[in-house]
């Protein structure tokens, strides 16, 4: 849903970044936001529906992670606004822009939940590396790069936690 025309809001922001660069970063940030929202929803779903011998641990871990994802999403959306853009905010927009996938109606086992979430975090980490490189090398936007680096580190930590649970369940 990326628009080709610059909004008046976009032109009113004077922070040393060209409007075209800000617009490109806003488009990337909205993809990150969509990824965060999809992963938040999937993690929350797993929190509600996890069963098995490790229920308590996983229920708690998933809650910690979806709370972290909610905070990340808020920061990403606010960065889009700081750059003069609009943050996507509907489920339709999130589904259109996300780089992740979901499987409606599926009821995975606890080990599959862990594997699915780990895969999503690793996909986000890989995409963030590309976004960070674009921030610094193409768009001269160190502020957004800084936010995305912190976001990447948060996903690396969440992936590590999931990996540790997977490796400990065998």
N, C-alpha and C positions, 0 to 999 in steps of 0.2 A: 504494500500500500504506500510505498515511497512516492511522494509527490515530486514532480519535476520542477514545480515552480516554488520560488522562495516565498515564505510567509513574511508578513510585515514584522512579526516578532523576531524572526531570524535576522532581519536587517537591523533591528534596533539594538542588538547586543554588540558592544564595542570592547572586546577583550583581547585584541591583538591576533585574532584568527580570522582568516578570510571566510566570508559567508559560505562559499562552496565547500571549504574544509569542514566547517561546522555542520553543514547539511549532511555531508558524507559520514561524519562521526555520529550524528544523530541517527542515521539509518543503521549504522553498526550497533549503536547502543540499544536501539529498539529490538534488534535480533537477540542481543544478549539478554535484554529484559524478557523477551518471549521465552528464551531458554530457561531463565531463572524461574519464571512462573510455571512452566510446564513441569520442571523438576520439583518445584515446591508442591504442586498438586499431586504428582506421583508419590513423593515422599510422604505427604500427609495421608494419602490413600493407603499406603503401606503401613503407616502408623496405626490407622484405624483397623486394618484387616490382617495384621500379622498374627500368626498362631504358631504353636510348637513349643518345644522345650526351652528355647531362648526368647520366648515371648517378652518377658520383662525387660531384658537387656535391649532387644531390638526396638521395642515400643519406645523406650527412653532415648535410644540413639536416633531413631527417626524423628522424634520430637525436637531434639537438639538441632538436628540438621535442617528441618523445615523452618524452625525459628531463625536460623542463620540465613537461610535462603530468602526469607521474607525481608530481612534487613538489607541483604545485598540488592534485591530487586528495588527496594526503596531508594537506595543510593544511586543505582543505575538510572532510574526514572528521573530523579532529581538532577542528575548530570545532564540528561537530555534537555531539561528545562533551563538549566544554567547556560547551555549553549544556544538557547533561543528557540528550541524546538518543542515538539509535543511528544510526550511519552505515550506509546500505545497502551490501551487499558482494557480492552475487551477480550473475551475468550476467543472470539473469531480472529482478532488480530494476532493474538498470541499463537494460535494454531497455524495461521498463515505464515508467520515470520520465524517460528522456531526452527532450529536445526536438529532438534531431537524428534523422537517418535514415541508414540504411546500405543497401548493395546487395550482399548476399551473392552470391558467385560471379562478380561482375563483375571484369574485369581492365582497368581504365582505362589509357589512355596516360599518359605522364608529364605532358603539359600538362593532361589531365583530372584527374589526381591533384592537381596544384597548384590547379586551379579548385575541386575538391571540398573540399579542406582550407580554402581561403580562404573559401568559402561557409559552412562550419561555424564557423570562427572568427568571422565577421561575425554569424552567428546567435547565437553565445554572447555576443558583445559586446553586442548589442541586448538579449538576455534579462538580462544582468548589469546593464544600466542600469536596467531595471525592478526587479530585485531590490535594487539599492542604494537606489533611491528608497523602496521599501517598508521597508527596514531603518531608514532615518532618519525617514521621515514617518509610518509606521504603527506600527512596533514599537520605536522608540527604542533601536535596537541599533547604536550607533556602532562597536563592536568588529567585528561581522560586516560592516558597511559598509566598514570599513577593509580587511579581508581581501578583500572582493569588488572594491574599487577597485584594489587591487594585482593581483588576478586579471585584471581587465578590461585593465589596462595591459599585462600579459604577453601577453594575446591580441591586443591592438592591435599589439604589436611582432611577434608571429609572423605576423599577417595582413600587415603591412607587408613582411616578408621574402618571403612567398609572392607578394604583389603584384609586388614587384621582380623576382622570378624570372619571373613570367608576362610582365611588360612587357619583360623582356630577352630573351625567347625568340622574339620575332617577327621 
